[in-house]
Amino acid sequence: MPTTRSSQGSSAQVAQKRSAPDTSSPNKKAKTAKGQKTIEETINNAQDVVDEEDAIEEQIAGAEKNGDEKKVKELERREEAVKKREEAVNDKENQKKTGQDGDQYSNGSQEKNAFDEVKADTDDVTKAAMEEEVEMDSKIKANGDSVVEDPERARAMPSSILEKGIIYFFFRGRVGVEDPQGVEDVARSYIVLRPLPLGAKIGDGPLQDFGNARLLALPKKVLPKSKKDRFLVFVEKPKATIKDLKAQFGDSEYATKTQGTSHTPAATPFAEGVYAITSTGRESHLAYHITVPEIGELQKELGLNENGSYVVSVKNPTAPGPSNATLSNPAQYPESIQKKFRNLRWMPLEPELLDYEHTQFLIIGEGLGDMTKAVEEKSKDQKDESKEKPAEEMEKLEEEDMERVEHLKSDDPVFADLGLSSKQYTKMQTTW
């Protein structure tokens, strides 16, 4: 819907014209030049335009409420016509005024030139960013060496590791906040999981896009900082491609009736590392180790340590719950998965549940600076000498990812992996 001019702005203009000093003689009636509108005519015309715009906006709101898209588009075209008519009248008046005041014409021309220069610079940055992302995307698609299958490693994989891969952490600032100065300026945080084949090792370069990423949203904005913390997380986008993630993380603008155009800033990465989803019998865990950056003030405030783990339980979408902790459109699982809940409210996380939109799960603080409990070896694996220990597999992942990151040309490995342009996204930082 096109941005509409608020009636407040028009009223201010009208008030200024009302309060213009009267230089005419008090005994003589002011004369109006031929073709020039009186103040009363200007006021009436301005108010007519405002009234017409308000009426159209009310009709659009009604049509949207009724779901009449055809009517909405028709009214939007009409609203745009009203705006153009108003602009044409204003341009004509400005041209007359400019003819009477050469200095004002000069100043207006300078302002227009300055605006054009800023717009041209913005367009150049956007174009350069798009070209950069196209080049990065081609490298991602062509990189078949980022994940290397290893049959021997697959055979030695401990049974407690259900999934492993690369993990990213992002946050997005509040609407209109371009430079967040603390958690209070954050609207929401996100986790991106990119699973790898269990038997694979991490190779070189940016990760190839397998279209299996999961975008997880954290409404609480921070991760658990103590063992008492238990926060809900939900799957916002399962089986996501890099293109999907870019669409989710980019900035956007939208029109409001009260504040004009509002700007939602792009998401900012604040960490990258490796992860594993493990099972120790009755519980599931999410263990992680951060590769970059070194943990700083920002990471600590958002609840990240160099490594750590959480106990993770998935909510039964059919089980009742408090309204503030229940999604209106919960996950829809096939019967084979739904049966696993056995009428219980919660069950340990299994990776396949993350492939369904709106899967809701609880993360509970566990290893705050270590992941010992999450990587405990199962008793049956202890008896099998061919099996690696879970902690050893995590160490291998850490070393491989560190080597991969060091060889990436990009200053920020998240940008290289997801094909994000540094011209449009804020680089990873450790302080606000």
N, C-alpha and C positions, 0 to 999 in steps of 0.2 A: 504494500500500500504506500503511495507517495507520501512524503513528509508534509504535513499541513502547517500553515502559519497560525500561530496561536492568536486568539483574540486579544490577549494582553499586549502583544507587540503592537497591534493596530491601534489599540486604545492609547498607548503611550505616544504614538505619532500624532494622533488626533489631539491629545492634551497639549502637546507642544505647539500645535498650530493655533489652539484656542488662546494660549497665553502669549502669543506674539505681540509685541508692543504695537500700539496704534499710534502712528505718526500723523494721522490726518487731523485737521482742525476739528474741535469738538462741536462746532456749529455747522459743519459741512458733512454731508453723507459721503462716505468713501466711494470712489468710482472704480469700477472694474474694467480693466483693459479688455478690448475685443478678443473673444476666444478664450479668456482666462476665467477659471472657475472661482467662485466665491468660496470663503472658508466653510460656509454652511453646506455648499454643494460637495466639497471635498469630504467633510465629515460624514455626510449622508451616504456618499458612494463607498467610503471605507467601511462604514457600518453594514451597508448592504452586502458587501463581499464577505465580511466576517459572518453575518447571519446565514448567507447561502452556504459557506463552507461548513458551519456548525450543523446546519440541517442535513447536508450530505453525509457528514460523519455519523450522525445519529442513524441515518438510513443504512449506512454500511454496517454499523454495529448490529442493527436488527437483522440484516441479511446474513451476516456471519453467524449470528445466533441460530438462525433458521436453517443454516447450511445451504443457502442459495448462492452457490459460487458464481452463476451466470449474472445474477443481480449485483453481486459484489463487484465484479469486473466492470459492469456497465456504469455503476456509481463511481468507481475509481477513475474511469475515463472522463466522466463528467466533472469530477473534482479537479482532475488535471487540466481540463479545459478552462475552468474557473481561474485556476492559478495562472495559466498562461495569459488569460485575458487581463488579469490584474497586473501581471508583469509588463504587458504591453502598454497599459495605461501609465504605469509608473515610469517606464522608459521614456514615453512621450513627454511626460511632465518634467523628467530629469533633463531631457534634451533642451526643453524651453528654458529651464533654469540655468543650464550650462551655457546657453547662448548669452544669457544676461551676465554671467560671471565667469570670465576667462580663467581666473585663478582657480576657481572651484573645479573647472573642467580639467585643468592641469593636474590638480591633486587627485581627482578621481581616476585619471588615466594612470597615474603612478601607482595607485592602490591596485588597479586592475592588473597592471604589469607584474607587481609583486605577487599577487595571487596566482597568476599564470605561471610564474617561475616556480613557486612552491608546488603547484599541481604537477608541473613537468618533472620536478625532482622526484616526487612521489611515484609518478608513473614509471620513471626510469628504474627506481629501486624495485618496484613490483615486477617489471619486465626482467631485470637481472636475476631476481629471486626465482622466477619461474624457469628461466634458462638453467640456473644452477641446479634446481630440483630435477629437471628433465635429465641432466647429465648424471646426477647421483642415482636416479631411478634406473638408468641404463646399466650402471655399474653393479647395482644390487641384483638385477635380473641376470646379468652375465656371470655373476660370481658363483660358480659351482664348487668352489674350494672352501667355502665358509663352514660347511659341515661335512665331516669325513666319516663314513661308516667303518666300524671296526668290529668284525665278528667275534674276535677273542674278548674284546671288552664287553660285548653284549653277553657272552656266556658267564663272565665274572661279575656281572651286575648284581648287587645285593637285592634280595627280594623285598626289602623294606622301602626301596626307592621306587615310587610309582610313576614319577615324572621328573624330568630335569630340564633346564633351559636357561635362557637369558631373561633378566628382569630389569624393568625401568620404572622410575618413580617420577611423577610430574605433579605440579600444582598449577591452579589457575587463579589469578587475582580477581577480586570483585569487579563488578561492572564499573567502568570509569577509572579503575585503579591501575595505572600503567606500571608503577614501580612499588610493589608491596614492601612494607617496612616491618612486617611481622605476621604471625599467624592470623591476627585479627583482620588483615587485608586479604586473606585467602578465601576464596569461595568454595573450593573443593579440591581434593587431591585424588590422584589416580595411580594405579599400578598397571603396568603392561607385562603380561607373561608371554614369552615366545618359546614354546616347547621344542625340544630337540629329540630325535630318536634316542631311545635309552642306550643303545650300543654305540652311539656316535661320539666323536671327539670334535672339539671346536677347532676350525681351521683358520684361514687367513681372510682378512678383508671384511667388508660389511656383510651382515647375515643375509642370505638369500631369502626372498619372500615366499613362504610356504602357504600363506593365507590362513594360518592357524593361530594367530595372536588372540589374546583375550584382553579386553579393556575392562578393568575393574574400577569402580567408583567408591570413594571413601567419603561419605557425607560428613563424617566427624572431622575431616581435614587432616588429623594427625593419626599416627600409628600408636598402638599401646606403648606406654612408657613405664608401666608397672605390671605386676602379675595380677593386680586387681582390675586392670583395664580390659574391657571386652567391648569391641566395636563391631557394628554391622557393616558389611561390604556387599555390593551386588555386582553382577555381571552386566555391564552396560552394552558391550558389543562382543559377542563370541565369534570365533572363526573370522577374525578381521584381517584384511590385507593392509599393506602400508598405505594404500590410497584411502582406506576407511579411517585409519588412525589420523592421517593428515586432515581429513574432513572434520574429525572430532576436535582436534587440537588447534585449528586455525582460529584467528580472531574473527569477529563479526560485528556488524552494526544493525541496529533496528530502530524504527521510529516509535516514539511515545507521544501521547497527547499533551503531557504535562512538562516534559523536560527535553523535547526535541529528539535529536538522534543520540542514542546511547551506544557505547562501545564496550564490547566484551573482549578483553585482551587474550592473546594466544597463550596456550599452556607453556609452562617453563619446566624443563627437566631438572631434577636435582640429584639424581643418582642412577648408576647402572651397575649391574653385577650379575651373579649367577644364583640360581635357586634350585631347590628340590622339594617336591611334595613327598613326604614319607609316611609310613604307617608303622606304628610300634605295637600293633595289636588292637587295643580298644580305642586308640586315638590316632588322628591324622595331624600332621604338622606341616607348616610351610617354613623351610629354613632358607636363609639367604646369606650371601657374602658380597659386600660392595667392592667393586673393582675401581671405579672412579666416582666422585673425586675423593680426596682425603676428607674424613668427616669433619665438618665445621659447625659453626653456630646454627646455620640454617637447617642442616640435616638433623641436628640434635633437637631443635625446637619442633620439627615435624615427626620426631620419634624414631629416627634411624640411628643405628650403630654400625660399626664396621661389619659385624655379623650378628645374627640373631635368629630367633624362631618364634612361631606362634602355634598354639593349638587351634585347629580349624574344624568347625562343625557346620554342616549345611542344614538350613531350616526346611522342614517339611512344608511345601507350599499349600497343602490342604489343612494344616494345623492352624487353629485360631491364635491370635496374638494381639498385643496392644496396637491401636490404630497408628501411633507414631512410629511403629517399627514393622509395619506390614505394608507391602506394596499392593496397590490397587489391581495390578495386573501381574500376578506372580508367575513364576516359571511353569511351563507346561511340559512335564516329562512323559515319555512313553511308559506304558504299564510295566515293562520290565524293570525300569529304574524306580518308578514310584513304589513298587512292591518292597524295595530294599529298606524303606523307612519303617515298615512293619507297624504302622500306626503310631510311631514315635514322633516327637516333635523335632528331634535333631538326629543326625547321623554323621559319622566321620566323613570328611571330604574324600571323594574319589574324583580323579581328574576329569572323567567324562561329564560330570555334573557342570563343569565350567564351560561346556560347549552349548549351554542353553541360556538364552537371554533371560535376565531377571532372576537367575539363581541367586539366592540370598544366603550369606554365610557369616558366621561369627568368628572373629580373630581375637584370641585371648593371649595377653602378654605371657611369655614363657622364658625364652632365653634372651635376656636384654644385654647383649654384648657377647653371647656365646650361643652355640646351637647343639650343645652336648646331648640333651634329651632327644632332640629331633633326629639325631644320627646314631642312635643306639642300635647295636647289631641284634638281629633276631637270633634266638637260640638255635634254630635249624640251620642258619648260615654259619654259626660258630663251629658246627660239626663238619662243614663242607670247606675244605682247604682251597677249593677253586674259586670261592667267592671273595670279592673285595669287601672291605669294611666300608660302610656308608660314609664315614668321615674321610676315608682315602679317596673315594670318588669325588667328593666335594672339593678336596684339595686339588685334584687333577683339573677339575672345571675351573677353579680359581686361577691356576697357573696358565691354562690355555687361553682364558679370556684376557688375562693381563698381557700376555704376549701378543694377542690379536689387537688389543687396544693400542699398544705401543707402536704397532706398525701402521695403524690407520693414519692417513695424511690429514684428516680433518682434526681441528682442535677439539672437537667434541664428538666422542664416539656415538652418542645417541643420534646426532644429526646425520652421521654417516650411515648408521643402521636403518634409520627411518626415512632417509632422503629429505630431511628438513633443511631449509635454507637459513643460514645464520643471519641473513639480511631481514628476515621476518620473525625470527624467534630469538628470545633472550638466551644467551649461553648459560651453561651450567655454572652455578656459583655456590660459594660456601658461606656467604654472609648476605644479609638483607641489603 
